[in-house]
Amino acid sequence: MSLADIRRSYERDTLNEDKLPESPISQIEVWVEQAIQAGLPDATAMALATSNTDSRPSARMVLLKECDEEGLVFFTNTTSRKGRELSANPFASALFFWPGLERQIRVEGRVSPIPAADSDAYFQSRPLGSRIGAWASPQSREISREALEERVVHYQQKFGDHPPRPPHWGGLRLVPDYVEFWQGRPCRLHDRLAYTLKPDGRWSLGRLAP
């Protein structure tokens, strides 16, 4: 079978305006929880797209770690490519995709750091290996596997079981001003409902052509 012949019909569910809450964050929470309850692998994973000052985009998968009316929180090495790009251009887009539920969510907005105390608390909740890894990995920089493993041993010896949070590692919050919910439908006539944040701080909701 050629790639051009690969397709399927989406017939699992529908999405209607009168079933959605006033805030898109509430609906994000509902869909994320349903993906978790459905046992989907990596249900909290989202593709995060950033761009540099030349408008060249890049994307990678990150894990959603907090979701409330303030926005969507993820954690990263701030000297990584995404960290550097967000420092220069603090706008991003995130995409959740759950093929098992025939759903996706697009989120766009500004990104800003969360309070240092919150990053400290989350860092200490991570497995020890992940905490050491945050020190050992110069994320997005070229490195050999041997050098990486040597750095792991170095920081294990330096910090033991109590590594502090690296100054270059912490949480970032994507504060949405646009959120789109997509529910697959037959014949590619999908449901696409989009929230746009208005200047008065309220959300407007509209349907988009599939």
N, C-alpha and C positions, 0 to 999 in steps of 0.2 A: 504494500500500500504506500502510495506517495504521500508526502506531507500535505499536499493540496486536498487529499481525500479524507483527512482526519477531521472529524467533526462529531458533535453530539447535540441532541436536543435538550434544552433546559426546561424541565416541567415540574420542579419540586414545589415551588411556592410562588406567591405574588406579593407585591408591595404597593400599598395604597396610602394616599395622603392622609386620609382620616384616621389611620391607625398609628401615625407617627406623633411623638411628643413635640412640645415647643422647642426643646433644646436638642440639637443633634448629639450632644455628649451622652444623653440618656439612652439614645438608640445605639450608639457605639457600644456602651456598656452591655446592653441587651444582646447584641449580636456577638460580642466577644464571649460573653458567658455561655451563650448557646453553642458556640464553636467548641468551647472547653467541655461542656456537658456532652457534646456529641462525640467526644474522644478523638477529635481531629489532631493529627500531629502538628506540633508547633503552632497551636491555635492563636498564640499571642504574638506571632512573628509579623512584622510589617516591613515592606520595602521602603527605605527612606531615600529620597532623592534630594540632592543638593546641587549647587552649581558654583563655579568659581567666578572671579571678577570678569572673565572673558565669556561668561554665559555658557561654559561647557559643562553639561550635566554629568553626574555620576550617581549610581544607586547601589545600595547594599541592604541586606536584611539585618534588622535589629529587633530586640524584644521589647514589647510594651510592658512597663513595670508599674505604671500608675495611670489611672484615668479618672478624672473628675472635671468639674466645671471650669477649673483653671487650665486644663489641657491634658496632653498626652506626654508622659515622661518616659525617657529611655536613658541609658547610661553609656558612656563611651570614654575613650582616651581623647582628650581635647586637642592633642597634637597630631591625631590621625588625619587622614585626608578629609573626612567629613567634618572633623572638628575645625580644621583650618578653613575649610570652605564656609562653614557656618559663622566663623569669626569675621570673615570678609563680607559675607552676604547672608544675613541671619533669617533667610526664608527657606522653607523646605516643603516637600510634599511627601505624605506617607500613604502607602497602599496596603490594605489587608485583602487577602484573597483566600477564600475557603471553597475550593471546588466541590467538596463533599456536600456543601449547603447551597452551591450555585450562587454565591454572594461575593461581593467585594465592597470595600469602602475606600473612598479617596478623601484625604484630609490635607488641606493647605493652610499655611499660616506662618507666623513669625516664631523663631526659636530663641529661647533665652535660658541662662543657667538657673537651676533651682538653688535654694539656700545651701550653704556649705554643710550645715548641720544635718540636713536631709541626706546629702550625699554620703556623709560620714556614717550615718545610721544604716543606710542600705549597704554600703561597702562592708561593714562588719557582719552583715547577715549572709554574705556570700561564702561559699566553701573556701577553705584555706588555699587550695590549689588555684582557684580563680583570683584570689587576692594577691598571691605571689605572681601569678601571670600578668596582672595589671602593672606590676613593677617591671617584670622581665621583658615584656613585649614593647618595643618601640613601634607601635602600630603604624602600618602603611609604609614603613621604611624597609629598604632592602636588607635582608639578613640571611645568613645560612642557618640551617637547622642546628648545626653544631654550636654556633654562637648563641642561638636562642636558648638551647638547653644549658649552656654554661652560665647564662644570665639567670636562669631559674635557680641553679645551684647556688649562685652568688647571693641572691636575695633570700633564699631559704636559710642560708648560714647567717645572713645579716639580721633578719627579722624573726627567725624561728616561727612560732605559732601565732605571733601577734604583729603582723605587718600593718602599719597605719595606711590610711588612704593616700595614694600618690597625689601630689598637687596638680598633676596633669590629668586626673581622672575624676569624672563626676557626672551628675545628672543634668539633662537638658529637657526643657518642656516646650513642646510644639503647641502653640496657642492658636486654635483654628479660627479662620475667618471664612472658610468654605469647606463644606463637607457634603460628599455625594454618596448615596447608597444605591447599589446596583443589585437587582435580583434577576437572575436569568429567567427568560420566558421562551416559549416555543417560537420557532420561525424567526429568531433573532429580534423579536419585538420585546426587548427587555424593559423592565421597570427601572427608571433612573430618576431618583428624587434628590434634589440638591438644596441644601441650606446655604444661604449667603448672609453674612453678618452685616447689618445696616449701621449707619453712623450713630444711631441712637442706642446701639447695644442690643437691639432685638434681632431675631432671626427671621428671614423670609424663606418660604419653602415653595419650590416650583418643580414641575416635571420637565424632564429633558427628553428629546427624541432619542431613541436607541441607536 
